Amino acid sequence: MAGLPTAWDIIWDLKRRQYCREENQEISRQDVQLGAIRTRIQSYLESKGFPPEGDPTEYTRYFENIFGEDKERQRQYLRGILSEDKVTLSVGNRVLGALLATGRTRAVFTTNFDSVVERAVAEVSGKSLSAYHLEGAASANSAVSNEEFPFYCKLHGDFRYDSIKNLRSDLASQNDDLSKALLNAANRFGLIVSGYSGRDASVMSLLHSALATPNQFPHGLYWTGMKNAPVLAAIDRLLEEAARVGLKASFVEVDTFDALMLRLWRNMDGKEPEINARVQKTHRASVNIPLPAPGRGQIVRMNALPISLPKECQAVEFKGPKEWSDLRSAASENEGRLMFTKSDTTLCWGEEALIRAHFPDVVSVSPHDISSQIADMSNHLYLKQFLEEAVCRALARGRPLLTRTNKSGSSLIADAHSANQSALAPLQSVVGRTTGQIAGLFTLVDEGNPQPEKVFWAESVRVSIQTLDGRNWLLLDPEIWIWPTRARPLAAGFLDKRRGDRFNKLYNDILDGWLSVLLGDHDRKTAFTVAPYEGGTNLETPVFSLQPRTAYTRRLAS
């Protein structure tokens, strides 16, 4: 979130360096963003005995091969890619800095090497923050015992110093002094884990050790992760063990780190005005910018349809809290006839009878007005996804289409197994086949997927809802769907080839093809109404009204 490279970015930079060194090629970091380039590099490296993409030993293999045991070269490389001049603090970083500076958060532990947290504390409060790390670790536990807060600890070291834990052999164990400091803190506070994958066995082992102490995490253990993202088995085991010892522990799905931290900050009372101003930086203001008069020039077609959105849904109250896994299970078992989202309240579309049949502990199902959240949808992303899933199901109803909604958005996908393919004819006339198998491509084998699988593709359209100038728009963006979804990076070459000429006229024709698939024989002159379910009350069945002609714009007169 601060603009620094992820582990994925670093691995691919190391692969790029390795490939260029052995093949005497010149490939920039920007070039590696292209799927075809990555496929070429990966194929070459695997032919030389390097691990397959996604292998847990990748980082260590490439790092050792390029830098060897030269710690100074390692540190110089990390200093270059993690330097402060590359850091742009996001609102989540500033909130964390404010929590530390004001004492609302007493201790933070990280596996990162960078200086983002120190920068954040300085920016929002003008105070300095020193980190405990592998050099000078002996005093870390004493600092926690003596309540020298705020306490900030870098478990794997700081790239600005000699000692860092960077490679697989380094991470086999944790520094004893820093481990004692974490265990000490675990007996005083609760723990929120954010932005950490759980792949480091030594850190997970340390957290398991904390569960064996007499006063473990007295305020609970909460592991946060992106919505619909896969959760490692190591995290499930940790939370299950925490539950067995009677600890309040759960996995909490979030939109982003920024959204999580900003929500925490907004719900805190007594915020210091000066610090709050530095955290949020922006404030809302009413503006009135008149739209310019139509000008002369070329008309440009947009990929957006005007849409009217439902204003109500159902709020469901249960006797006990419901996790996202419970709600997803209910939607799946009822074959999409129930749709849920969750903020402070669980919201639902679908028959009330189905809700009560699936959840015997329902206390009430009541009307819930969502019009105010729709007007401020950028700050209510859970509702945006809720609406997009519903409109996708409505548009797919009765058509040879599948729907998928995940953290990256919602899509309509041509269904290869539908008995009636005639509705796809307008799209097929433009692109040819709408589904198929990618010849010779198979998924990679890993711990969770021990057998290679064939890879398939299908024409799709990404669906999103946006608000502009007080009007709601349904955006349609033609795409290619890949099954299984984890194979998408492997299919980069295929995707580049199939989408390579989709510009201007062809893109316009594909968009027209999709509109014909979605609107059928509708006359394109009157509003088109769709709903995901047949029958039901307005609260149970959301109704969407679309204008079938896309928006247009034109260049202003000079």
C-alpha positions as CSV (number, residue, x, y, z in Angstrom):
1,M,0.0,0.0,0.0
2,A,3.0,2.3,0.5
3,G,4.3,1.8,-3.0
4,L,7.1,-0.6,-2.1
5,P,7.5,-3.9,-4.0
6,T,5.8,-7.1,-2.8
7,A,7.6,-10.4,-2.4
8,W,6.1,-11.3,-5.8
9,D,7.7,-8.2,-7.3
10,I,11.1,-9.0,-5.8
11,I,11.0,-12.6,-7.0
12,W,10.3,-11.5,-10.6
13,D,13.0,-8.8,-10.4
14,L,15.5,-11.5,-9.4
15,K,14.3,-13.8,-12.2
16,R,14.7,-10.9,-14.6
17,R,18.3,-10.4,-13.4
18,Q,19.1,-14.1,-13.7
19,Y,17.7,-14.4,-17.2
20,C,19.5,-11.2,-18.5
21,R,22.8,-12.3,-17.0
22,E,22.7,-15.8,-18.5
23,E,21.1,-14.8,-21.9
24,N,22.8,-11.4,-22.3
25,Q,19.4,-9.8,-22.8
26,E,18.1,-6.4,-21.8
27,I,14.7,-6.5,-20.1
28,S,13.4,-3.7,-17.9
29,R,11.4,-4.0,-14.8
30,Q,8.4,-2.6,-16.7
31,D,8.7,-5.3,-19.4
32,V,8.2,-8.0,-16.7
33,Q,4.6,-6.7,-16.2
34,L,3.9,-8.3,-19.7
35,G,2.6,-11.9,-19.4
36,A,4.4,-13.0,-22.6
37,I,7.8,-11.8,-21.1
38,R,7.2,-13.5,-17.8
39,T,6.3,-16.8,-19.6
40,R,9.5,-16.6,-21.7
41,I,11.6,-16.0,-18.6
42,Q,9.9,-18.7,-16.5
43,S,10.1,-21.3,-19.2
44,Y,13.9,-20.6,-19.7
45,L,14.6,-20.7,-15.9
46,E,12.7,-24.0,-15.4
47,S,14.7,-25.5,-18.3
48,K,17.8,-24.7,-16.3
49,G,16.6,-26.5,-13.2
50,F,15.1,-23.5,-11.2
51,P,11.9,-24.1,-9.3
52,P,8.4,-23.7,-10.9
53,E,6.5,-20.5,-10.3
54,G,4.9,-20.4,-6.9
55,D,7.4,-22.8,-5.3
56,P,8.2,-21.8,-1.7
57,T,11.9,-22.1,-2.4
58,E,11.9,-19.6,-5.3
59,Y,12.9,-16.5,-3.4
60,T,15.8,-18.2,-1.7
61,R,17.1,-19.9,-4.8
62,Y,17.3,-16.8,-6.9
63,F,18.6,-14.6,-4.1
64,E,21.4,-17.0,-3.3
65,N,22.2,-17.6,-6.9
66,I,22.6,-13.8,-7.6
67,F,24.1,-12.6,-4.3
68,G,25.5,-15.7,-2.7
69,E,26.7,-15.2,0.9
70,D,27.7,-11.5,0.2
71,K,25.6,-9.8,2.9
72,E,26.7,-6.3,1.8
73,R,25.4,-6.9,-1.8
74,Q,22.2,-8.3,-0.3
75,R,21.8,-5.2,1.8
76,Q,22.6,-2.8,-1.1
77,Y,19.9,-4.5,-3.2
78,L,17.3,-4.2,-0.5
79,R,18.3,-0.7,0.3
80,G,17.8,0.2,-3.3
81,I,14.3,-1.2,-3.7
82,L,13.1,-0.3,-0.1
83,S,14.5,3.2,0.1
84,E,12.4,6.0,1.7
85,D,12.3,8.0,-1.5
86,K,10.1,5.3,-2.9
87,V,7.6,5.4,0.0
88,T,4.2,7.0,-0.4
89,L,2.3,6.7,2.8
90,S,-1.3,5.6,2.3
91,V,-4.1,6.4,4.8
92,G,-3.7,2.9,6.4
93,N,0.0,3.6,7.1
94,R,-0.9,7.0,8.6
95,V,-3.5,5.5,10.8
96,L,-1.0,2.9,12.2
97,G,1.4,5.8,12.8
98,A,-1.3,7.7,14.7
99,L,-2.3,4.7,16.8
100,L,1.3,4.2,17.9
101,A,2.0,7.9,18.4
102,T,-1.1,8.4,20.6
103,G,-0.7,5.2,22.6
104,R,-3.8,3.5,21.3
105,T,-1.6,0.8,20.0
106,R,1.2,-0.2,22.4
107,A,3.2,-2.7,20.3
108,V,3.7,-3.6,16.7
109,F,5.8,-6.6,15.3
110,T,6.6,-6.9,11.7
111,T,8.5,-9.3,9.3
112,N,9.3,-6.4,7.0
113,F,12.7,-4.7,6.5
114,D,11.5,-1.2,5.5
115,S,11.0,2.1,7.3
116,V,7.3,2.7,6.5
117,V,6.1,2.6,10.1
118,E,8.8,5.0,11.3
119,R,8.0,7.4,8.5
120,A,4.3,7.2,9.4
121,V,4.8,8.0,13.1
122,A,7.0,11.0,12.1
123,E,4.6,12.3,9.5
124,V,1.4,12.3,11.7
125,S,3.0,13.3,15.1
126,G,6.4,14.8,14.5
127,K,7.8,12.2,16.9
128,S,10.5,9.6,16.2
129,L,10.2,5.9,16.6
130,S,13.1,3.5,17.0
131,A,12.7,-0.1,16.0
132,Y,14.1,-3.1,17.9
133,H,15.7,-5.5,15.5
134,L,18.4,-8.2,15.2
135,E,21.1,-5.8,16.2
136,G,20.6,-4.8,19.8
137,A,17.8,-7.4,20.3
138,A,18.8,-8.1,23.9
139,S,17.0,-5.1,25.3
140,A,13.7,-5.7,23.5
141,N,12.1,-7.9,26.1
142,S,13.1,-5.5,28.9
143,A,11.4,-2.7,27.0
144,V,8.1,-4.6,26.9
145,S,8.4,-5.5,30.6
146,N,9.2,-1.9,31.5
147,E,6.3,-0.6,29.4
148,E,8.5,1.5,27.2
149,F,5.8,2.1,24.7
150,P,5.2,2.5,21.8
151,F,7.3,-0.6,21.1
152,Y,8.1,-1.5,17.5
153,C,10.0,-4.7,16.6
154,K,11.4,-6.0,13.2
155,L,11.6,-9.7,13.7
156,H,13.6,-10.3,10.5
157,G,15.9,-7.2,10.9
158,D,16.3,-3.9,9.2
159,F,17.9,-3.6,5.7
160,R,19.9,-0.6,6.9
161,Y,21.9,-2.8,9.3
162,D,24.2,-5.8,9.0
163,S,21.8,-8.5,10.4
164,I,18.7,-9.5,8.4
165,K,16.7,-12.7,8.1
166,N,16.1,-12.9,4.4
167,L,16.6,-16.4,3.1
168,R,14.9,-19.7,3.9
169,S,17.8,-20.9,6.1
170,D,17.8,-17.6,8.0
171,L,14.0,-18.0,8.7
172,A,14.3,-21.5,10.1
173,S,14.3,-20.0,13.6
174,Q,13.6,-16.7,15.4
175,N,16.0,-14.6,17.4
176,D,15.5,-15.7,21.1
177,D,15.5,-12.1,22.5
178,L,12.9,-10.8,20.0
179,S,10.8,-14.0,20.5
180,K,10.7,-13.3,24.2
181,A,9.5,-9.8,23.6
182,L,6.7,-11.1,21.4
183,L,5.7,-13.7,24.0
184,N,5.8,-11.1,26.7
185,A,3.5,-8.8,24.7
186,A,1.2,-11.8,23.9
187,N,0.6,-12.1,27.6
188,R,-0.5,-8.4,27.9
189,F,-2.4,-7.6,24.8
190,G,-4.6,-8.9,22.0
191,L,-3.2,-9.4,18.6
192,I,-4.4,-8.3,15.1
193,V,-2.5,-9.7,12.2
194,S,-2.7,-7.8,8.9
195,G,-1.0,-8.1,5.6
196,Y,0.9,-11.3,6.6
197,S,0.5,-14.5,4.7
198,G,1.5,-17.0,7.4
199,R,4.1,-18.7,5.2
200,D,7.0,-18.3,7.6
201,A,7.1,-21.5,9.7
202,S,9.2,-19.9,12.5
203,V,6.8,-17.0,13.1
204,M,3.8,-19.4,13.1
205,S,5.6,-21.6,15.6
206,L,6.2,-18.6,17.8
207,L,2.5,-17.7,17.7
208,H,1.7,-21.4,18.7
209,S,4.2,-21.0,21.6
210,A,2.3,-17.9,22.7
211,L,-0.9,-20.0,22.9
212,A,0.9,-22.3,25.4
213,T,1.6,-19.4,27.9
214,P,-0.7,-18.9,30.9
215,N,-2.3,-15.6,29.9
216,Q,-2.3,-15.8,26.1
217,F,-3.7,-12.8,24.1
218,P,-6.1,-11.6,26.8
219,H,-8.0,-9.4,24.3
220,G,-8.2,-12.0,21.6
221,L,-6.5,-13.0,18.4
222,Y,-7.8,-11.7,15.0
223,W,-6.3,-12.6,11.7
224,T,-7.4,-10.4,8.8
225,G,-7.3,-11.2,5.1
226,M,-8.7,-10.0,1.8
227,K,-12.2,-11.1,1.0
228,N,-12.5,-14.3,-1.0
229,A,-8.7,-14.8,-0.9
230,P,-7.4,-18.3,0.0
231,V,-6.4,-18.9,3.6
232,L,-3.4,-21.1,4.3
233,A,-3.9,-24.2,6.3
234,A,-1.3,-22.9,8.8
235,I,-3.6,-20.0,9.7
236,D,-6.6,-22.3,10.2
237,R,-4.6,-24.6,12.5
238,L,-3.5,-21.6,14.6
239,L,-7.0,-20.3,15.0
240,E,-8.4,-23.8,15.7
241,E,-5.8,-24.3,18.5
242,A,-6.6,-20.8,19.9
243,A,-10.3,-21.8,20.0
244,R,-9.4,-25.1,21.8
245,V,-7.6,-23.2,24.6
246,G,-10.7,-21.0,25.1
247,L,-9.3,-17.9,23.3
248,K,-11.5,-15.5,21.4
249,A,-10.0,-15.9,17.9
250,S,-11.3,-15.6,14.4
251,F,-10.5,-14.8,10.8
252,V,-11.8,-11.4,9.7
253,E,-12.3,-10.6,6.0
254,V,-11.5,-7.1,5.0
255,D,-11.5,-5.1,1.7
256,T,-8.0,-3.6,2.0
257,F,-5.5,-2.7,4.7
258,D,-6.4,1.0,4.1
259,A,-10.2,0.2,4.5
260,L,-9.5,-1.7,7.7
261,M,-7.4,0.9,9.4
262,L,-9.6,3.8,8.3
263,R,-12.6,2.1,9.7
264,L,-10.9,1.5,13.0
265,W,-9.8,5.2,13.1
266,R,-13.3,6.5,12.3
267,N,-14.8,4.6,15.1
268,M,-12.4,5.9,17.8
269,D,-13.6,8.8,20.0
270,G,-11.5,11.6,21.3
271,K,-9.1,11.8,18.4
272,E,-6.6,14.7,18.6
273,P,-7.6,17.2,15.9
274,E,-4.0,17.9,14.7
275,I,-3.2,14.2,14.3
276,N,-6.6,13.5,12.8
277,A,-6.0,16.2,10.2
278,R,-2.7,14.6,9.3
279,V,-4.2,11.1,9.1
280,Q,-7.1,11.9,6.8
281,K,-5.5,14.8,4.9
282,T,-8.6,15.3,2.9
283,H,-12.1,16.5,3.8
284,R,-15.4,16.6,2.0
285,A,-16.7,19.8,0.6
286,S,-19.7,20.7,-1.5
287,V,-18.8,21.8,-5.0
288,N,-20.8,22.9,-8.0
289,I,-18.9,22.6,-11.2
290,P,-21.2,23.2,-14.2
291,L,-21.0,20.8,-17.1
292,P,-19.7,22.4,-20.3
293,A,-22.0,22.8,-23.2
294,P,-21.8,20.1,-25.9
295,G,-19.1,20.9,-28.4
296,R,-18.2,19.9,-31.9
297,G,-16.0,17.0,-32.7
298,Q,-15.8,13.3,-32.9
299,I,-18.3,11.4,-30.8
300,V,-16.8,8.6,-28.6
301,R,-18.8,5.7,-27.4
302,M,-18.5,4.7,-23.7
303,N,-19.0,1.2,-22.2
304,A,-21.5,2.3,-19.6
305,L,-25.3,1.9,-19.4
306,P,-27.4,4.2,-17.1
307,I,-28.9,2.0,-14.4
308,S,-31.4,2.5,-11.6
309,L,-30.6,0.6,-8.4
310,P,-32.8,-0.9,-5.7
311,K,-33.2,1.2,-2.6
312,E,-34.0,-1.6,-0.1
313,C,-33.0,-5.0,1.0
314,Q,-33.4,-7.2,4.1
315,A,-31.5,-6.9,7.4
316,V,-31.1,-10.2,9.1
317,E,-30.5,-10.4,12.9
318,F,-29.2,-13.7,14.4
319,K,-28.9,-14.9,17.9
320,G,-25.2,-15.3,17.5
321,P,-22.6,-13.7,15.1
322,K,-22.3,-15.2,11.6
323,E,-18.9,-15.5,9.8
324,W,-18.5,-14.9,6.1
325,S,-18.0,-18.6,5.7
326,D,-21.5,-19.2,7.1
327,L,-23.1,-16.8,4.7
328,R,-21.2,-18.1,1.7
329,S,-22.2,-21.6,2.6
330,A,-25.9,-20.6,2.8
331,A,-25.7,-18.9,-0.7
332,S,-24.0,-22.0,-2.2
333,E,-26.4,-24.5,-0.7
334,N,-29.3,-22.5,-1.9
335,E,-27.8,-22.3,-5.4
336,G,-27.6,-18.5,-5.5
337,R,-31.2,-17.9,-4.3
338,L,-29.7,-16.1,-1.3
339,M,-27.2,-13.3,-1.5
340,F,-25.5,-11.7,1.5
341,T,-23.2,-8.9,2.5
342,K,-22.1,-7.8,5.9
343,S,-21.0,-4.7,7.7
344,D,-22.4,-3.8,11.1
345,T,-25.5,-5.7,9.9
346,T,-26.0,-8.8,7.8
347,L,-27.9,-7.8,4.6
348,C,-29.6,-10.2,2.3
349,W,-31.6,-10.7,-0.9
350,G,-33.8,-13.8,-1.3
351,E,-36.9,-15.3,0.1
352,E,-37.3,-14.8,3.8
353,A,-38.6,-18.4,4.1
354,L,-35.2,-19.6,2.7
355,I,-33.3,-17.5,5.1
356,R,-35.2,-18.9,8.1
357,A,-35.0,-22.4,6.8
358,H,-31.3,-22.3,6.5
359,F,-30.6,-20.4,9.8
360,P,-32.8,-21.6,12.6
361,D,-31.4,-18.9,14.9
362,V,-32.8,-16.0,12.9
363,V,-34.2,-13.4,15.4
364,S,-35.7,-11.0,12.8
365,V,-35.8,-10.1,9.1
366,S,-36.6,-6.5,8.6
367,P,-36.5,-3.8,5.8
368,H,-33.3,-2.0,5.4
369,D,-32.8,1.3,3.4
370,I,-29.6,1.3,1.5
371,S,-30.1,4.5,-0.5
372,S,-27.8,6.6,1.6
373,Q,-24.9,4.1,1.2
374,I,-25.5,3.9,-2.5
375,A,-25.1,7.7,-2.7
376,D,-21.7,7.3,-1.0
377,M,-20.7,3.9,-2.6
378,S,-17.0,4.6,-2.6
379,N,-17.0,4.4,1.2
380,H,-19.3,1.3,1.2
381,L,-17.5,-1.2,-1.0
382,Y,-19.3,-4.2,0.6
383,L,-22.5,-2.7,-0.8
384,K,-21.0,-2.2,-4.2
385,Q,-20.0,-5.8,-4.4
386,F,-23.5,-6.8,-3.2
387,L,-25.2,-4.8,-5.9
388,E,-22.8,-6.1,-8.6
389,E,-23.4,-9.7,-7.7
390,A,-27.1,-9.1,-7.8
391,V,-27.1,-7.4,-11.2
392,C,-24.9,-10.2,-12.6
393,R,-27.3,-12.8,-11.5
394,A,-30.2,-10.8,-12.9
395,L,-28.5,-10.4,-16.3
396,A,-27.5,-14.1,-16.4
397,R,-31.0,-15.4,-15.6
398,G,-32.4,-17.5,-18.5
399,R,-29.2,-17.0,-20.5
400,P,-26.2,-19.4,-21.2
401,L,-24.1,-17.4,-18.8
402,L,-22.3,-18.1,-15.5
403,T,-21.6,-15.5,-12.8
404,R,-18.6,-15.2,-10.6
405,T,-18.0,-12.6,-7.8
406,N,-14.7,-12.3,-6.0
407,K,-12.5,-9.6,-4.4
408,S,-11.5,-8.2,-7.8
409,G,-15.2,-7.8,-9.0
410,S,-18.0,-9.6,-10.8
411,S,-18.1,-11.2,-14.2
412,L,-20.6,-12.8,-16.6
413,I,-19.0,-15.8,-18.4
414,A,-20.1,-17.7,-21.5
415,D,-21.3,-21.2,-20.3
416,A,-19.7,-23.9,-22.4
417,H,-22.1,-26.5,-20.9
418,S,-25.4,-24.8,-21.6
419,A,-27.6,-26.8,-23.9
420,N,-28.8,-23.7,-25.7
421,Q,-26.0,-21.7,-27.2
422,S,-28.1,-19.7,-29.6
423,A,-28.3,-16.6,-27.3
424,L,-24.5,-16.3,-27.7
425,A,-24.8,-16.0,-31.5
426,P,-24.3,-12.2,-31.6
427,L,-21.0,-12.5,-29.7
428,Q,-19.9,-15.6,-31.7
429,S,-20.4,-13.7,-35.0
430,V,-17.7,-11.2,-33.8
431,V,-15.2,-13.4,-31.9
432,G,-15.8,-16.9,-33.2
433,R,-15.8,-19.5,-30.5
434,T,-16.7,-18.3,-27.0
435,T,-15.2,-21.1,-25.0
436,G,-12.5,-23.7,-25.3
437,Q,-9.4,-25.5,-23.9
438,I,-5.9,-24.0,-24.1
439,A,-4.0,-26.7,-25.9
440,G,-1.0,-28.1,-24.1
441,L,-1.4,-25.9,-20.9
442,F,-1.8,-27.5,-17.5
443,T,-1.8,-26.0,-14.0
444,L,1.3,-26.2,-11.8
445,V,1.4,-28.8,-9.0
446,D,1.7,-27.6,-5.5
447,E,0.9,-28.6,-1.9
448,G,-2.8,-27.8,-2.3
449,N,-3.1,-29.1,-5.9
450,P,-1.2,-32.3,-6.3
451,Q,-2.5,-33.1,-9.8
452,P,-2.0,-31.0,-12.9
453,E,-5.3,-29.8,-14.5
454,K,-6.3,-28.8,-18.0
455,V,-6.8,-25.0,-18.5
456,F,-9.9,-23.6,-20.1
457,W,-11.0,-20.2,-21.4
458,A,-14.3,-18.4,-22.0
459,E,-15.4,-15.0,-23.3
460,S,-16.6,-12.9,-20.4
461,V,-17.6,-9.4,-19.4
462,R,-16.5,-7.7,-16.2
463,V,-19.4,-5.9,-14.6
464,S,-19.1,-2.9,-12.2
465,I,-21.3,-0.1,-10.9
466,Q,-20.0,3.4,-10.7
467,T,-21.5,6.7,-9.7
468,L,-20.7,9.9,-11.6
469,D,-22.3,13.3,-11.3
470,G,-25.1,11.8,-9.2
471,R,-26.0,9.1,-11.8
472,N,-25.4,5.4,-11.5
473,W,-23.8,3.6,-14.4
474,L,-23.3,-0.1,-15.2
475,L,-19.8,-0.6,-16.8
476,L,-19.3,-3.5,-19.1
477,D,-15.7,-4.5,-19.9
478,P,-15.2,-7.5,-22.2
479,E,-12.6,-9.9,-21.0
480,I,-11.4,-13.6,-21.1
481,W,-12.1,-15.8,-18.2
482,I,-9.5,-18.6,-17.3
483,W,-10.3,-21.8,-15.4
484,P,-8.8,-22.6,-12.9
485,T,-8.3,-19.0,-12.0
486,R,-4.9,-19.7,-10.5
487,A,-3.7,-20.6,-14.0
488,R,-4.3,-17.1,-15.4
489,P,-0.5,-16.1,-15.2
490,L,0.3,-19.3,-17.1
491,A,-2.2,-18.3,-19.8
492,A,-0.6,-14.9,-20.4
493,G,0.6,-15.8,-23.9
494,F,-2.8,-17.1,-25.0
495,L,-4.5,-14.0,-23.5
496,D,-2.1,-11.6,-25.3
497,K,-2.7,-13.3,-28.6
498,R,-6.5,-13.5,-28.3
499,R,-6.9,-9.9,-27.1
500,G,-4.1,-8.4,-29.1
501,D,-6.3,-6.7,-31.8
502,R,-9.2,-5.7,-29.7
503,F,-9.1,-2.0,-30.3
504,N,-11.5,0.6,-31.6
505,K,-13.9,-1.0,-34.1
506,L,-13.4,-4.6,-32.9
507,Y,-13.9,-3.6,-29.3
508,N,-17.0,-1.7,-30.3
509,D,-18.4,-4.8,-32.1
510,I,-17.6,-7.0,-29.1
511,L,-19.4,-4.6,-26.8
512,D,-22.4,-4.7,-29.2
513,G,-22.3,-8.5,-29.2
514,W,-22.5,-8.6,-25.4
515,L,-25.3,-6.1,-25.3
516,S,-27.3,-8.3,-27.8
517,V,-26.6,-11.3,-25.6
518,L,-27.8,-9.5,-22.5
519,L,-30.7,-7.6,-23.9
520,G,-32.0,-10.2,-26.4
521,D,-34.8,-8.9,-28.6
522,H,-35.3,-5.8,-26.6
523,D,-35.9,-2.7,-28.9
524,R,-33.1,-0.6,-27.3
525,K,-35.5,2.4,-27.0
526,T,-37.1,1.8,-23.6
527,A,-35.8,0.8,-20.2
528,F,-34.9,-2.8,-19.7
529,T,-35.8,-4.3,-16.3
530,V,-34.1,-7.4,-14.8
531,A,-34.2,-9.2,-11.5
532,P,-32.2,-12.2,-10.2
533,Y,-35.3,-14.0,-8.9
534,E,-38.9,-14.5,-10.2
535,G,-41.5,-13.2,-7.8
536,G,-40.9,-12.2,-4.2
537,T,-41.3,-8.8,-2.5
538,N,-39.2,-5.7,-3.3
539,L,-37.2,-6.5,-0.3
540,E,-36.5,-10.1,-1.4
541,T,-35.9,-9.5,-5.1
542,P,-33.8,-6.5,-6.2
543,V,-35.0,-5.0,-9.5
544,F,-32.6,-3.1,-11.8
545,S,-33.7,-0.9,-14.6
546,L,-31.2,-0.3,-17.4
547,Q,-31.2,2.2,-20.3
548,P,-30.1,0.0,-23.3
549,R,-28.1,2.7,-25.0
550,T,-24.5,3.3,-23.8
551,A,-23.3,6.7,-22.8
552,Y,-21.4,8.9,-25.3
553,T,-19.0,11.8,-25.0
554,R,-17.5,14.2,-27.4
555,R,-14.5,16.5,-27.6
556,L,-15.2,20.1,-26.6
557,A,-15.0,22.8,-29.2
558,S,-11.6,24.6,-29.2
